[in-house]
Amino acid sequence: MIKRLFERLLRPALLVPGAIVLVSLAELAVADRKYGLFSGGFGQSSAVDGAAELALFACGYLAAQLAAALLVWKLCARLNRKSGGWPAMFHFALAYGGISLAALNAQYQLHSYFSDAVDFALVKQLGGGSIQDALLFGKNEIAMAAAALGLFALAWWASWRLVRRIMGAPEQAASDRPRPRWIAAAWLAFLALLALIPRTGSDAALGLNRMLVWRGTGDLAALATDFDGDGYGLFGLRTDDHPFDAARHPLALDVPGNGIDEDGYGGDLRLVPVPQPRAAAAVRPGGANVVLVVLESTRADVLGKRIDGKPVAPNLEKLAAAGAGIAPSYSHVAFTTASLKSIFSGRLAPRAGDPSLFTELKRGGYGVAVFSGQPEDFGDISATVAMRDSADIFVDAEKLKDRRAFSFAAQGSLLVDEGILLEEFDRRLGSPVAWRRPQFIYFNFQSPHFPYDHPGVPHRFAHPPIARADISAANRAQVERTYWNAVARSDDALGRLVARLQRLGVWENTLLVVTGDHGESLFEDGFLGHGHIVNDRQFATFLVVNRPLPAVRAPIAISDYRGLVLDLLSGAPPRVPGIAPFLHIGELDAPTTIGLADTRFGMVSLRLDTGLACFERPAGCLRYGNLTGERRRTIDALVARWGSERWARQKR
């Protein structure tokens, strides 16, 4: 009886369409739940909801699934040609169905922590420029995925042995193999739709690009048709309209005034003003001490944040009340390495050798000390801003590796608690004798870094903090409390630092600057982390200074800080350029997304891979080609700003 059941189930006429239906229903259901693919909602600005869009989507999706299924069936039949028909169908079920569902699960788990904008450049940024470190950063999740893959392979082998024992010797029929002309016809139809649907401008193309087979095949087809080697081909959401001209493609450097629109956006580039970094400054001897504290991943809404009626950061708020508190202040990239380089150099994308606070204050006769809970050589932070070369005292997580909070292998995952940093401060600068000359001290407090808790952190707002393994969108409330609990830990350390400076008698002559390096999404927009979506949660942080900044108004950028510090030390009126902060995801010359933080429409952004322009006020997104009026002019101004920033960097 069991054998007869297997014989019926393993027939091609039942199994192939059945597997396609099962995989399709699972993928479409998960995509709609995650992105509102058909129903709209958060994460999916353009729903596939019109009759024409649904019809186009259905044609493309079914063509992709049928082509993939027939190809897998053919491969399984060929590999099992000596065994007969049912072994091929058994392996087809697991190869097409099982692997598809496993890949689907892996994709949406990845997007839970990042976004569908994740690419090679973003993975490198996660690892501070190192792919190896990026992989080590997520080694726990990768290990779980590898274990799941191993279990799947074991289940495949065990079920194969069981079914072979039940079925016995197979008998192969001629109909047990797909005919080559079926496969060729299916793939020709699929490739034709793959090339044509993105050119319709329909939301169906955006929806299809979230589908595994469609996007995977499209990426391979684009690579195969990239004739000029500029990274774009004849397939994909962004196609190369000039396939034999490497100077013209969506991320090309637009040459101003030559009458050619090299990047396909905004017409021929007209340069616009960009913030100009201060030239190297001479700091007068005997000035005020400077203490700069960076709180990792701390959002702009920390100022005024209350949980259970209690302030999360009372010490930070006290400093802001006595001096200045500015929010939002925007990171340009929303990744730690790039943000710290901008803070110290005053540039959007600094290079080694550019002026920085470390070199300028060192030349001004300051003692320079670093107390960092992260490794400052990570992502070439130290080398770019001459941190280690300038420092008289250099204590970071690499040096204190034996006292790190976790045993993670990635350099970017090293974390040393604030209490240990304050102990090192006491040991090296805890005597008034050490302050006979002015000091420049950089602290980096890491508690708010993912996974937002480590041993020794008091449970002020999270009772208890959520375990790393349980961090998910379903536990968002616990994740938020754990995150703010970690921020409170850093704020407490800030208060203890101020008390030490007061005890040493140097507080009145100390300029204290406190900021975050970027913000953090806590699943409000469906994602966890930073640097993957242009919005206030991920890109906005704060600036608090224990001195008044009467003429400085939000929004500002973290690259403004160097100029503000130099102004405050020289006695000049503190000033910022007053130009809207420019934001980008990915490298400046090859971003996935660009954005501006202060426009008539609030924060605006443009995804250069899809042409989707998004606006904060009123909230919504449109294809670039469909923009008109003030919206089109605003996005063209964003494109001009991007091009101008690139040219400014080229001229250096």
Secondary structure, DSSP 8 states (H G I E B T S, - for coil): -HHHHHHHHT-HHHHHHHHHHHHHHHHHHHHHHHH-TTT-BTTBSS---SHHHHHHHHHHHHHHHHHHHHHHHHHHHHHTTTT-HHHHHHHHIIIIIIHHHHHHHHHHHHHHHS-TT--HHHHHHHTTT-HHHHHHHTHHHHHHHHHHHHHHHHHHHHHHHHHHHHH-S----GGGS--HHHHHHHHHHHHHHHHHGGGGT-HHHHHHTTSHHHHHHHHHHHHHT-TTSSS--SSSSS--SSTT-TT-STT----TTSS--TTSSSSS----------------TT--EEEEEEETT--GGGTT-EETTEES-HHHHHHHHHSEEEEEEE-SS-SHHHHHHHHHH-SSS--TTS--HHHHHHHTT-EEEEEESS-TTGGGHHHHHTHHHH-SEEE-TTTTGGG-SS---SGGG----HHHHHHHHHHHH-SGGGGSS-EEEEEEE-TTSTT---TT---SS-SS---GGG-SGGGHHHHHHHHHHHHHHHHHHHHHHHHHHHHTT-GGGEEEEEEES---EESTTS-EESSSS-SHHHHEEEEEESS--TT--S-EEGGGHHHHHHHHHHT----------EEEEEETTEEEEEEEEEETTEEEEEETTTTEEEETTTTEEEEGGG--HHHHHHHHHHHHHHHHHHHHHHH-
